[in-house]
Amino acid sequence: MNSMKRIALQTNFNISEKASCAVSVIEHLQKLGCEIALAGQTRERVQRLLRNRRGVRFVPSSMLCRGTDLLIVLGGDGTILEAARMAAPEGVPIVGINLGRLGYMAEIEINELHLLDKIVRGQYHVDERSMLKVELLRGGKEVIASAFALNDAVITNGAVARLVDLELREEGTILSTYRADGLIFSTPTGSTAYSMSAGGPIVDPRQRCICLTPICPHSLAARPIIFPDDAVLEAKNICEREKMLYLTIDGRINYELRRNDVVRVARADMTTKLLRVKDRSFYMTLRQKFNGGHD
């Protein structure tokens, strides 16, 4: 594996705990002779906290992953999901440093910074995760929005828990109509998130598929479905009672969904690359999660 010397770092420097941890990471990387890129809007905050600025440069947020070998993300899974949309198009791998509750995607704890030494030396392996391409078609015709998801795309009524009506098609063929609180389209990575809470299956991230999970369906026949990852799924808003539904991507990006609008979901042509340095399988992480963080 290639050594990692040009490293971008992302976290919320406005939260003192995260800022303090980020400084520890930067100082550790400086000792390893790395060049560190940070988002330009963090300059003032970082310069107040960091005594030695050797090898540190500030770039526009949109350019953070350009010309870098690795993106280090300090935070939980939500922060990694946001980072994935920035890193995946550039083909830049991510390593997460966990600062809160046990996450599925973060690889390193804040007291394990010595593991960064192995990454810098090229002693790691890459875990590639599939992503979804999600498009919103106004009236089922014109694509007015497009986004990528590492976890899921969710159609709901927003904050109001009322039943909605959705028509599901695969390659143009009607499969079913759902009366439910909503629908979740998830990757195998996202199967352990909202989809699992709604009764969906847990899927090994090495599998190649798209999971569909109805949220509290008003039918005994409505069950989660696992589609092959070359499927093209379309959910049409056929709800007459509600003026607006909402499409949410990875819990962060939101779009309004009018009547007759269509959400098209397919496998993206890019992947999220997660760096691994520990000999720990998905199932070991799953067991630890279910045991409340204790193995």
LOPAKE-510815 format. One record per residue (C-alpha): residue in three letters; x, y, z. Coordinates in pm, 1 decimal, decimal comma, padded with zeros to 6 digits. Example, Ala and Ser with C-alpha at 12.3 -4.5 7.8 and 13.67 -1.06 7.14 Angstrom:
BEGIN
code:ALA | c1:01230,0 | c2:-00450,0 | c3:00780,0
code:SER | c1:01367,0 | c2:-00106,0 | c3:00714,0
END
This chain:
BEGIN
code:MET | c1:00000,0 | c2:00000,0 | c3:00000,0
code:ASN | c1:00107,2 | c2:00358,5 | c3:-00060,2
code:SER | c1:00227,3 | c2:00572,2 | c3:00228,6
code:MET | c1:00006,8 | c2:00862,4 | c3:00332,6
code:LYS | c1:00183,6 | c2:01197,6 | c3:00363,6
code:ARG | c1:-00067,4 | c2:01452,9 | c3:00230,4
code:ILE | c1:-00356,8 | c2:01442,8 | c3:00474,8
code:ALA | c1:-00676,1 | c2:01649,9 | c3:00498,6
code:LEU | c1:-00855,1 | c2:01679,8 | c3:00831,6
code:GLN | c1:-01220,4 | c2:01758,3 | c3:00890,2
code:THR | c1:-01407,9 | c2:01825,9 | c3:01213,5
code:ASN | c1:-01619,7 | c2:02094,8 | c3:01379,5
code:PHE | c1:-01363,4 | c2:02332,4 | c3:01530,1
code:ASN | c1:-01644,8 | c2:02529,4 | c3:01696,7
code:ILE | c1:-01688,7 | c2:02245,3 | c3:01947,0
code:SER | c1:-01405,3 | c2:02275,3 | c3:02197,4
code:GLU | c1:-01368,2 | c2:01899,4 | c3:02255,3
code:LYS | c1:-01335,8 | c2:01829,0 | c3:01884,1
code:ALA | c1:-01100,6 | c2:02122,8 | c3:01832,2
code:SER | c1:-00875,6 | c2:01999,4 | c3:02113,0
code:CYS | c1:-00868,2 | c2:01647,6 | c3:01969,6
code:ALA | c1:-00796,1 | c2:01784,7 | c3:01621,6
code:VAL | c1:-00493,5 | c2:01972,7 | c3:01755,4
code:SER | c1:-00364,7 | c2:01646,7 | c3:01907,2
code:VAL | c1:-00404,7 | c2:01473,9 | c3:01570,8
code:ILE | c1:-00232,2 | c2:01757,5 | c3:01382,3
code:GLU | c1:00061,4 | c2:01758,0 | c3:01623,5
code:HIS | c1:00095,2 | c2:01380,8 | c3:01589,3
code:LEU | c1:00092,5 | c2:01404,6 | c3:01208,0
code:GLN | c1:00350,1 | c2:01683,5 | c3:01216,5
code:LYS | c1:00587,6 | c2:01453,3 | c3:01402,9
code:LEU | c1:00540,3 | c2:01200,4 | c3:01121,2
code:GLY | c1:00638,4 | c2:01460,7 | c3:00860,5
code:CYS | c1:00291,4 | c2:01493,3 | c3:00707,9
code:GLU | c1:00142,2 | c2:01789,7 | c3:00524,2
code:ILE | c1:-00200,4 | c2:01875,7 | c3:00669,5
code:ALA | c1:-00482,4 | c2:02049,7 | c3:00481,1
code:LEU | c1:-00765,4 | c2:02221,5 | c3:00669,4
code:ALA | c1:-01074,7 | c2:02410,8 | c3:00553,4
code:GLY | c1:-01009,6 | c2:02783,2 | c3:00517,5
code:GLN | c1:-01288,7 | c2:02890,5 | c3:00751,2
code:THR | c1:-01108,7 | c2:02718,4 | c3:01039,6
code:ARG | c1:-00792,8 | c2:02927,9 | c3:01000,6
code:GLU | c1:-00856,8 | c2:03176,4 | c3:01283,5
code:ARG | c1:-00963,9 | c2:02910,0 | c3:01531,5
code:VAL | c1:-00675,9 | c2:02673,6 | c3:01444,7
code:GLN | c1:-00412,1 | c2:02943,9 | c3:01459,7
code:ARG | c1:-00521,3 | c2:03032,3 | c3:01813,7
code:LEU | c1:-00491,4 | c2:02669,9 | c3:01924,9
code:LEU | c1:-00190,2 | c2:02544,7 | c3:01730,9
code:ARG | c1:00152,4 | c2:02662,5 | c3:01840,9
code:ASN | c1:00349,9 | c2:02502,2 | c3:01559,6
code:ARG | c1:00193,6 | c2:02555,1 | c3:01215,2
code:ARG | c1:00461,0 | c2:02370,5 | c3:01023,2
code:GLY | c1:00315,3 | c2:02177,3 | c3:00730,8
code:VAL | c1:-00036,5 | c2:02314,1 | c3:00784,3
code:ARG | c1:-00217,5 | c2:02478,9 | c3:00495,2
code:PHE | c1:-00568,4 | c2:02617,5 | c3:00455,9
code:VAL | c1:-00780,1 | c2:02560,8 | c3:00144,3
code:PRO | c1:-01142,9 | c2:02623,7 | c3:00040,0
code:SER | c1:-01376,4 | c2:02355,1 | c3:00178,2
code:SER | c1:-01464,5 | c2:02238,0 | c3:-00172,4
code:MET | c1:-01094,6 | c2:02176,0 | c3:-00241,1
code:LEU | c1:-01013,0 | c2:01994,7 | c3:00082,8
code:CYS | c1:-00970,8 | c2:01653,2 | c3:-00082,4
code:ARG | c1:-00793,3 | c2:01777,2 | c3:-00395,1
code:GLY | c1:-00437,3 | c2:01650,6 | c3:-00413,2
code:THR | c1:-00453,6 | c2:01465,1 | c3:-00080,9
code:ASP | c1:-00384,7 | c2:01101,2 | c3:00002,2
code:LEU | c1:-00627,4 | c2:01067,8 | c3:00292,8
code:LEU | c1:-00912,7 | c2:01244,1 | c3:00471,7
code:ILE | c1:-00917,3 | c2:01208,6 | c3:00849,7
code:VAL | c1:-01258,4 | c2:01273,5 | c3:01003,5
code:LEU | c1:-01300,7 | c2:01343,2 | c3:01375,9
code:GLY | c1:-01649,9 | c2:01267,2 | c3:01500,2
code:GLY | c1:-01917,1 | c2:01001,6 | c3:01470,1
code:ASP | c1:-02074,6 | c2:00822,4 | c3:01177,0
code:GLY | c1:-02278,6 | c2:01130,3 | c3:01082,6
code:THR | c1:-01961,0 | c2:01329,1 | c3:01023,9
code:ILE | c1:-01818,1 | c2:01046,3 | c3:00814,6
code:LEU | c1:-02134,3 | c2:01033,0 | c3:00602,5
code:GLU | c1:-02096,8 | c2:01402,8 | c3:00526,0
code:ALA | c1:-01726,8 | c2:01359,7 | c3:00447,7
code:ALA | c1:-01798,5 | c2:01068,2 | c3:00212,4
code:ARG | c1:-01986,6 | c2:01291,0 | c3:-00031,7
code:MET | c1:-01677,7 | c2:01510,5 | c3:-00054,2
code:ALA | c1:-01409,1 | c2:01239,8 | c3:-00062,6
code:ALA | c1:-01572,0 | c2:00974,9 | c3:-00287,7
code:PRO | c1:-01577,8 | c2:01185,1 | c3:-00609,4
code:GLU | c1:-01204,2 | c2:01248,7 | c3:-00564,5
code:GLY | c1:-01130,5 | c2:00881,8 | c3:-00487,4
code:VAL | c1:-00976,8 | c2:00983,8 | c3:-00153,9
code:PRO | c1:-01001,1 | c2:00726,9 | c3:00129,4
code:ILE | c1:-01133,8 | c2:00816,9 | c3:00474,8
code:VAL | c1:-01034,2 | c2:00713,4 | c3:00823,1
code:GLY | c1:-01263,7 | c2:00805,8 | c3:01109,7
code:ILE | c1:-01148,9 | c2:00891,4 | c3:01460,9
code:ASN | c1:-01437,2 | c2:00829,5 | c3:01697,5
code:LEU | c1:-01509,6 | c2:01097,9 | c3:01957,3
code:GLY | c1:-01847,9 | c2:00987,0 | c3:02084,6
code:ARG | c1:-02061,9 | c2:00676,8 | c3:02092,0
code:LEU | c1:-01950,5 | c2:00358,8 | c3:01923,0
code:GLY | c1:-01989,0 | c2:00397,1 | c3:01549,3
code:TYR | c1:-01982,0 | c2:00141,2 | c3:01271,4
code:MET | c1:-01751,0 | c2:00334,8 | c3:01040,9
code:ALA | c1:-01496,1 | c2:00505,9 | c3:01267,2
code:GLU | c1:-01176,4 | c2:00298,9 | c3:01285,0
code:ILE | c1:-00969,6 | c2:00469,5 | c3:01555,9
code:GLU | c1:-01043,0 | c2:00594,9 | c3:01906,5
code:ILE | c1:-00889,1 | c2:00923,6 | c3:02017,6
code:ASN | c1:-00654,6 | c2:00734,0 | c3:02252,2
code:GLU | c1:-00521,7 | c2:00525,4 | c3:01960,3
code:LEU | c1:-00341,3 | c2:00792,0 | c3:01759,4
code:HIS | c1:-00038,3 | c2:00563,5 | c3:01739,0
code:LEU | c1:-00233,0 | c2:00371,1 | c3:01473,9
code:LEU | c1:-00192,0 | c2:00671,5 | c3:01243,6
code:ASP | c1:00176,2 | c2:00572,7 | c3:01222,4
code:LYS | c1:00076,2 | c2:00250,4 | c3:01043,9
code:ILE | c1:-00139,3 | c2:00442,0 | c3:00795,2
code:VAL | c1:00138,1 | c2:00689,8 | c3:00715,6
code:ARG | c1:00372,2 | c2:00395,0 | c3:00654,2
code:GLY | c1:00119,8 | c2:00225,3 | c3:00422,6
code:GLN | c1:00020,0 | c2:-00053,5 | c3:00663,5
code:TYR | c1:-00355,2 | c2:-00059,7 | c3:00606,6
code:HIS | c1:-00621,7 | c2:-00210,4 | c3:00386,3
code:VAL | c1:-00909,4 | c2:-00044,1 | c3:00203,1
code:ASP | c1:-01274,2 | c2:-00128,5 | c3:00269,4
code:GLU | c1:-01481,2 | c2:-00014,1 | c3:-00029,9
code:ARG | c1:-01845,4 | c2:00068,7 | c3:00037,2
code:SER | c1:-02112,5 | c2:00106,8 | c3:-00230,4
code:MET | c1:-02311,7 | c2:00429,0 | c3:-00257,3
code:LEU | c1:-02647,7 | c2:00529,4 | c3:-00402,0
code:LYS | c1:-02716,8 | c2:00786,5 | c3:-00669,4
code:VAL | c1:-03047,3 | c2:00954,9 | c3:-00584,3
code:GLU | c1:-03233,9 | c2:01176,1 | c3:-00831,3
code:LEU | c1:-03550,0 | c2:01381,3 | c3:-00785,6
code:LEU | c1:-03766,1 | c2:01405,0 | c3:-01098,9
code:ARG | c1:-04023,9 | c2:01684,4 | c3:-01099,6
code:GLY | c1:-04350,6 | c2:01539,4 | c3:-01222,4
code:GLY | c1:-04159,7 | c2:01220,4 | c3:-01300,8
code:LYS | c1:-03985,0 | c2:01385,0 | c3:-01598,0
code:GLU | c1:-03717,6 | c2:01648,5 | c3:-01533,9
code:VAL | c1:-03427,7 | c2:01577,6 | c3:-01297,1
code:ILE | c1:-03414,6 | c2:01881,3 | c3:-01067,7
code:ALA | c1:-03180,4 | c2:01746,5 | c3:-00799,6
code:SER | c1:-02920,0 | c2:01474,5 | c3:-00762,6
code:ALA | c1:-02717,1 | c2:01355,1 | c3:-00464,0
code:PHE | c1:-02507,3 | c2:01061,5 | c3:-00343,6
code:ALA | c1:-02570,9 | c2:00858,0 | c3:-00028,5
code:LEU | c1:-02346,4 | c2:00625,2 | c3:00166,7
code:ASN | c1:-02624,9 | c2:00523,9 | c3:00407,1
code:ASP | c1:-02973,4 | c2:00588,9 | c3:00277,1
code:ALA | c1:-03239,2 | c2:00791,7 | c3:00101,2
code:VAL | c1:-03562,3 | c2:00831,8 | c3:00299,6
code:ILE | c1:-03906,9 | c2:00950,3 | c3:00187,3
code:THR | c1:-04137,1 | c2:01063,2 | c3:00469,3
code:ASN | c1:-04396,1 | c2:01321,2 | c3:00563,1
code:GLY | c1:-04133,5 | c2:01514,7 | c3:00756,5
code:ALA | c1:-04195,0 | c2:01586,4 | c3:01122,5
code:VAL | c1:-04563,5 | c2:01484,5 | c3:01102,9
code:ALA | c1:-04618,9 | c2:01109,9 | c3:01147,9
code:ARG | c1:-04900,6 | c2:01055,2 | c3:00898,7
code:LEU | c1:-04941,9 | c2:00779,0 | c3:00643,3
code:VAL | c1:-04835,9 | c2:00854,8 | c3:00287,9
code:ASP | c1:-04895,6 | c2:00675,3 | c3:-00041,9
code:LEU | c1:-04604,7 | c2:00579,3 | c3:-00265,1
code:GLU | c1:-04585,2 | c2:00375,6 | c3:-00585,4
code:LEU | c1:-04272,1 | c2:00164,5 | c3:-00638,9
code:ARG | c1:-04139,0 | c2:00071,0 | c3:-00980,9
code:GLU | c1:-03833,0 | c2:-00128,7 | c3:-01088,9
code:GLU | c1:-03713,5 | c2:-00068,5 | c3:-01446,0
code:GLY | c1:-04053,7 | c2:00085,3 | c3:-01521,5
code:THR | c1:-04259,5 | c2:-00207,5 | c3:-01386,8
code:ILE | c1:-04493,2 | c2:-00139,5 | c3:-01094,3
code:LEU | c1:-04397,8 | c2:-00364,4 | c3:-00802,5
code:SER | c1:-04620,8 | c2:-00232,3 | c3:-00528,8
code:THR | c1:-04797,9 | c2:00063,0 | c3:-00374,2
code:TYR | c1:-04725,5 | c2:00144,2 | c3:-00011,7
code:ARG | c1:-04935,7 | c2:00313,6 | c3:00251,9
code:ALA | c1:-04680,6 | c2:00372,7 | c3:00524,9
code:ASP | c1:-04496,0 | c2:00638,3 | c3:00722,6
code:GLY | c1:-04240,1 | c2:00631,6 | c3:00443,4
code:LEU | c1:-03979,3 | c2:00429,2 | c3:00254,7
code:ILE | c1:-03607,2 | c2:00379,4 | c3:00318,2
code:PHE | c1:-03364,6 | c2:00293,2 | c3:00038,1
code:SER | c1:-03034,2 | c2:00188,7 | c3:00192,7
code:THR | c1:-02693,0 | c2:00054,2 | c3:00100,4
code:PRO | c1:-02553,1 | c2:-00244,7 | c3:00293,3
code:THR | c1:-02360,9 | c2:00012,8 | c3:00499,4
code:GLY | c1:-02686,9 | c2:00192,0 | c3:00579,7
code:SER | c1:-02865,6 | c2:-00131,0 | c3:00670,5
code:THR | c1:-02749,2 | c2:-00090,1 | c3:01032,8
code:ALA | c1:-02888,9 | c2:00264,7 | c3:01057,7
code:TYR | c1:-03249,3 | c2:00386,7 | c3:01014,0
code:SER | c1:-03339,8 | c2:00081,9 | c3:00803,8
code:MET | c1:-03255,6 | c2:-00156,2 | c3:01089,5
code:SER | c1:-03461,8 | c2:00052,8 | c3:01332,9
code:ALA | c1:-03757,7 | c2:00025,9 | c3:01093,7
code:GLY | c1:-03729,8 | c2:-00354,8 | c3:01085,5
code:GLY | c1:-03504,8 | c2:-00393,6 | c3:00782,3
code:PRO | c1:-03239,1 | c2:-00664,9 | c3:00743,7
code:ILE | c1:-02878,9 | c2:-00629,4 | c3:00855,2
code:VAL | c1:-02662,5 | c2:-00673,7 | c3:00546,3
code:ASP | c1:-02290,6 | c2:-00746,7 | c3:00534,3
code:PRO | c1:-02131,7 | c2:-00440,9 | c3:00362,4
code:ARG | c1:-01944,3 | c2:-00675,2 | c3:00127,6
code:GLN | c1:-02276,0 | c2:-00763,5 | c3:-00038,3
code:ARG | c1:-02383,3 | c2:-00580,6 | c3:-00353,4
code:CYS | c1:-02746,7 | c2:-00483,9 | c3:-00315,8
code:ILE | c1:-03002,9 | c2:-00211,2 | c3:-00243,6
code:CYS | c1:-03235,1 | c2:-00255,0 | c3:00054,1
code:LEU | c1:-03591,7 | c2:-00123,4 | c3:00057,1
code:THR | c1:-03761,9 | c2:-00095,1 | c3:00396,0
code:PRO | c1:-04114,2 | c2:00044,4 | c3:00446,8
code:ILE | c1:-04156,4 | c2:00250,7 | c3:00765,1
code:CYS | c1:-04453,1 | c2:00131,0 | c3:00975,0
code:PRO | c1:-04652,0 | c2:00002,7 | c3:00673,7
code:HIS | c1:-05030,0 | c2:-00017,5 | c3:00701,1
code:SER | c1:-05029,8 | c2:-00369,1 | c3:00555,5
code:LEU | c1:-04923,8 | c2:-00711,1 | c3:00678,0
code:ALA | c1:-04797,4 | c2:-00790,2 | c3:00327,0
code:ALA | c1:-04547,9 | c2:-00501,8 | c3:00311,6
code:ARG | c1:-04203,3 | c2:-00639,5 | c3:00391,4
code:PRO | c1:-03843,9 | c2:-00526,6 | c3:00333,8
code:ILE | c1:-03701,7 | c2:-00625,0 | c3:-00005,4
code:ILE | c1:-03339,0 | c2:-00671,9 | c3:-00110,5
code:PHE | c1:-03274,3 | c2:-00581,8 | c3:-00474,9
code:PRO | c1:-02958,7 | c2:-00652,1 | c3:-00679,2
code:ASP | c1:-02736,7 | c2:-00347,6 | c3:-00698,4
code:ASP | c1:-02796,6 | c2:-00305,0 | c3:-01071,7
code:ALA | c1:-03166,8 | c2:-00237,8 | c3:-01006,9
code:VAL | c1:-03309,7 | c2:00106,0 | c3:-01085,5
code:LEU | c1:-03586,4 | c2:00184,2 | c3:-00837,7
code:GLU | c1:-03840,6 | c2:00463,6 | c3:-00862,3
code:ALA | c1:-04080,2 | c2:00577,7 | c3:-00590,8
code:LYS | c1:-04362,0 | c2:00807,1 | c3:-00702,3
code:ASN | c1:-04550,7 | c2:01036,1 | c3:-00467,1
code:ILE | c1:-04916,2 | c2:00947,6 | c3:-00528,1
code:CYS | c1:-05035,4 | c2:01089,8 | c3:-00195,8
code:GLU | c1:-05351,8 | c2:01301,8 | c3:-00227,8
code:ARG | c1:-05391,0 | c2:01402,5 | c3:00136,9
code:GLU | c1:-05052,7 | c2:01568,0 | c3:00189,8
code:LYS | c1:-04930,0 | c2:01871,3 | c3:-00005,7
code:MET | c1:-04563,4 | c2:01790,5 | c3:00039,6
code:LEU | c1:-04342,8 | c2:01493,2 | c3:00126,2
code:TYR | c1:-03969,9 | c2:01507,9 | c3:00191,6
code:LEU | c1:-03665,2 | c2:01324,9 | c3:00059,6
code:THR | c1:-03370,7 | c2:01308,0 | c3:00301,3
code:ILE | c1:-03022,6 | c2:01191,9 | c3:00197,9
code:ASP | c1:-02801,1 | c2:01047,0 | c3:00473,8
code:GLY | c1:-02994,0 | c2:01246,2 | c3:00732,0
code:ARG | c1:-02838,7 | c2:01572,9 | c3:00609,5
code:ILE | c1:-02971,4 | c2:01680,2 | c3:00267,5
code:ASN | c1:-03343,7 | c2:01752,1 | c3:00227,0
code:TYR | c1:-03566,5 | c2:01804,9 | c3:-00077,6
code:GLU | c1:-03938,1 | c2:01879,0 | c3:-00107,4
code:LEU | c1:-04138,2 | c2:01612,4 | c3:-00288,4
code:ARG | c1:-04458,5 | c2:01725,1 | c3:-00462,1
code:ARG | c1:-04740,1 | c2:01505,4 | c3:-00582,7
code:ASN | c1:-04633,0 | c2:01300,0 | c3:-00890,0
code:ASP | c1:-04264,4 | c2:01368,1 | c3:-00823,3
code:VAL | c1:-04043,4 | c2:01060,3 | c3:-00855,9
code:VAL | c1:-03735,9 | c2:00959,1 | c3:-00658,2
code:ARG | c1:-03500,1 | c2:00744,2 | c3:-00864,7
code:VAL | c1:-03244,9 | c2:00531,6 | c3:-00675,0
code:ALA | c1:-02959,7 | c2:00334,6 | c3:-00832,4
code:ARG | c1:-02606,1 | c2:00227,3 | c3:-00750,4
code:ALA | c1:-02359,4 | c2:00514,4 | c3:-00780,4
code:ASP | c1:-02055,4 | c2:00485,2 | c3:-01006,4
code:MET | c1:-01828,4 | c2:00571,2 | c3:-00712,1
code:THR | c1:-01752,5 | c2:00414,4 | c3:-00376,6
code:THR | c1:-01651,7 | c2:00533,0 | c3:-00032,1
code:LYS | c1:-01309,2 | c2:00399,3 | c3:00064,2
code:LEU | c1:-01266,3 | c2:00341,2 | c3:00438,1
code:LEU | c1:-00915,1 | c2:00273,2 | c3:00564,0
code:ARG | c1:-00875,1 | c2:-00012,5 | c3:00812,2
code:VAL | c1:-00576,1 | c2:-00082,2 | c3:01036,8
code:LYS | c1:-00738,0 | c2:-00315,5 | c3:01289,1
code:ASP | c1:-00806,6 | c2:-00685,6 | c3:01248,3
code:ARG | c1:-01176,2 | c2:-00642,9 | c3:01324,3
code:SER | c1:-01460,8 | c2:-00774,9 | c3:01112,5
code:PHE | c1:-01802,8 | c2:-00620,9 | c3:01052,9
code:TYR | c1:-01952,0 | c2:-00888,4 | c3:01277,5
code:MET | c1:-01718,5 | c2:-00806,4 | c3:01565,2
code:THR | c1:-01827,1 | c2:-00441,5 | c3:01541,9
code:LEU | c1:-02190,9 | c2:-00550,8 | c3:01523,4
code:ARG | c1:-02157,5 | c2:-00766,1 | c3:01835,2
code:GLN | c1:-01989,4 | c2:-00482,7 | c3:02022,1
code:LYS | c1:-02264,2 | c2:-00241,7 | c3:01918,6
code:PHE | c1:-02538,6 | c2:-00476,1 | c3:02035,0
code:ASN | c1:-02357,5 | c2:-00524,3 | c3:02365,6
code:GLY | c1:-02371,8 | c2:-00154,2 | c3:02437,3
code:GLY | c1:-02010,8 | c2:-00088,1 | c3:02336,7
code:HIS | c1:-01862,2 | c2:-00374,9 | c3:02539,4
code:ASP | c1:-01714,0 | c2:-00686,6 | c3:02384,7
END
